Amino acid sequence: MASLESPLMPIAQGKVLESRKGFNKEDIIAEVKKQLWISGPLVLVNLSVNGLQVISIMFVGHLGELALAGASMASSFATATGFSLLIGMASALDTFCGQSYGAKQYHMLGIHMQRAMLVLLLVCIPLALIWANAGHILVFLGQDPEISAEAGLYARFMIPSIFAFAILQCHVRFLKTQSKVAPMVVSTGVTTLSHILICWILVFKSGLGNKGAALANTISYWINALSLIIYVRISPSCKKTWNGF
């Protein structure tokens, strides 16, 4: 009968488990490098994606206090009722795709991603209805009517972005499972830089004001999503994991 001090796994003849010997300095440094090589670019990707709304609000800040208050409230409302929900639902792909990739069932990664996109896009429909009535909802929750009206207008122009965000999150997790972080870094980096120009044009040059900032979010999210879609479809590195619809 095994005692409490018996190892969970038998030790090979004459060999001592590495965990009993401890880790040396070289092992720790190698592990840190490996973690940073994968997690570092992912941090940049998440910062770039979340930074799009921050950039838009910074441009809106030049339009006055009312426009800034409305855009800030709309962004917070959109994050709480839409973006955060989609991120949580898309995170299930980390498990599904990770299991399939580890089991070398590479074709299942594409199937999991297709199913996730279908589910998330269906969820986007009621979320879009909520965003369309954001102004009325905020007034019902006791917010200032004038600011709520501005926030509602901003949220309505952001409705198409939620569908792009759903597709984007599915592709990010599809590529992350395969440790293909370089395409995501390039895509989000280009999107963030172009977003600055798009915001400047739509906010100041087109006369759309804060509506232009919301529309810039939509355009940038779609640019990011479409660039990853194209990469997955044409890249030889995704040949095993993406076999078409």
N, C-alpha and C positions, 0 to 999 in steps of 0.2 A: 504494500500500500504506500502510495506516494506521500511524503511528508510535505509540510509547508515550505521547506527549504529546498525541495527538489526543483530543478529547472523545468520550465515549461517545454523546452525543446531539448532533446538529448545532445550532449556534447560529443563531437566526433573524437575518435581515438587519439588521445594525446594532444588534442587541440583545445584551446581555451577560447570561448566566445569573445568576440571583439568588444561586446558590451561590458564584459567583466574586466577586461584590460583597461578600458577607458579609451578616450580619443586623444590622439596626439595633435600637435599644432598644425601639421600639414593637412590632416583630415579636416580640421575645422576651417582652415583657410580655403580649401577646395570646395567645401560645402557652401561657405559664404559666397564665393565667386559664382557657384552654380545658381544659388538663389537670386543673387543680384542680376545675373545675366537674363533671367526670366522675369523676375518681379520688377526690376528697374524700368524696362520699357512699358510694362503694364501700368505702372504708376503714371508715367508720362501720358499714356493713352487716356486714362481716367481723368487726369487733370485737364487735358485738352478738350475732352468731351464736355466736362462740367464747366470749363472756362468759356464756352461759347455764350452761355446766358449771361455770365459776368461781363463779358465784353459788350454785349448788347445793352445791358443796363448802364454801363459806363457812358456809352454814346447817348442814351436817353437822358442821362443826368445833365446834359447840356441844354435840354429843352425846357427845363423848369421843374419846380418841386412837384406839381401835380402829375406830370408825365412820369417822373422818377418814382413817385409813390405808387402809381398804378402799375408800372412795369415790375417793380419789386414785389408787389403783392401778387401779381399774376404769375410771376416766376415761382414764388413760393407755393402758390396754389397748384400750379402745374406739376411741380416736383412732388408735392404730397399726394396728389390724386392721380398722377399718371406715371411720371418717370420712375419714381421709387417702386411702384407696383410692378412695372414692366421689368425693372432690374431684378427684383425678387423672383418673378416667375421665370425669367430667362436663366437665372442661376441654376435651375434644375438641369440645364444642359451640361454644366460642369460635371455632374455625376453621371448622366447618361452617356455623354460622349467620352468621358474618361474611362468608364467601364468598357465601352466598346473598343476604344483604342487600345486599352491594356490587353483585351482579349483578342486583339488583331482582327476584329470584325470591322474593318475599315469602312465598308460600304454603309454600315449602320450610322456612322456619324452624319452623313448627308440626309439619311432618313429622319434621324432625330431632329436635325435642324429644320427640315421641312415641316415636321409636325409642330415644332415649337413656333415657327413663323405663322402657321395657320391659326394656332390657338391664340397667340399674342395679337394678331391682326383682328381676330374676332373680338377680343377683349377691348381693343382700341375703339370699337364702335360705341359702346356705352360711355367710355371715357371721353370721346369726342362730344357726346351730347352733354356731359357734365361741363366740359370746357365751354361749350356754346352758351351755357346758362350760368357761367361763372359770376357775372355781375349780379344777377338776382340772388344767387346763393350767398355771396359775400354780404349783400344787404340784409338777407335773412339772418345771417350770423352776427349782425350788429355792426358791420363796418360802415365807414363813412360813405354815403351814397355817391358822392362825386368821385372819390377815389375808386370805388367799386365799379363805377361806369367805365373809367379808364382801364381798370384791370380786366373787365369783361371784354372790352374791345381788343386789348392786347392778347388775351387768351384765345379769342376767336381766330385771330390771324396765325396763331401757333398750332391750330388743330392739325394741319397736314404733317407737322413735325413729329407727332406722336406715332404715326405709322412708320415713318423713316426710322425713328428711334427703336421701335420694336424689331425691325429687320436688322438694324445695326447691332443690337445686343446679341441677337442670335448668331450673327457672323463672327462677332468678337469672341464668343465662347467656343464656336466651332474651330476657329484658328488657334485660340489659346490652348485648347486641349492638345493640339499637335505641336505646341511650342513654336508656332509661326508668328512671332511678335513683330518682326521687321515690317511686314506689310501694314499692320495696324498703326505702327509709329509713323510711317510715311504718310498714310492716309489722313490720320488725325492732325499731323503737323501741317500738311498742305491745306487741310480744311480750316484750321485755326487761323493761319496766315491770310487765306482768302476771305475769311469771315470779317476780318478787320476792314478790308476794302469794300465788301458787300454792305456792311453796316454803314460805312461812310457815304456810299452812294444812295442807299435807300432811306437813310435817316435825314441827311442834309441836302442832297442834290435832287432827290425825287419829290420832296415835299410831303412824304408820307409820315414823317415824324416818328412817334413811338410805334405806330403800325408798321413802319419800315423795319424797325429793330426786330419785331416779332416775325416778320416775313423773312428777315435775314437768318434767323434761327432755323426756320423751315428749310430754306435753301441750303444752308450749310449742313444740316443733318442729312438731307437727301444726297448731297455731294459725297459725304463720308460713307453713307450706306451703299450708294451705287458704285463707288470705287472698290469697296470690298466685294461686292457682288461680282463685278467684272473680274477681279483678281481670282476669286474662287472658281469661276467658270473657265478661265483661260489658262490658269497657272498649271504647269505639269506637276508641281508639288502636291496639288489637291486631286490628282487623277484617281487615286485609290479611294479617297474619302468622299468625293462628289461624283456621282454617276448620272446626274440629271434628275429631273422631276419624275 
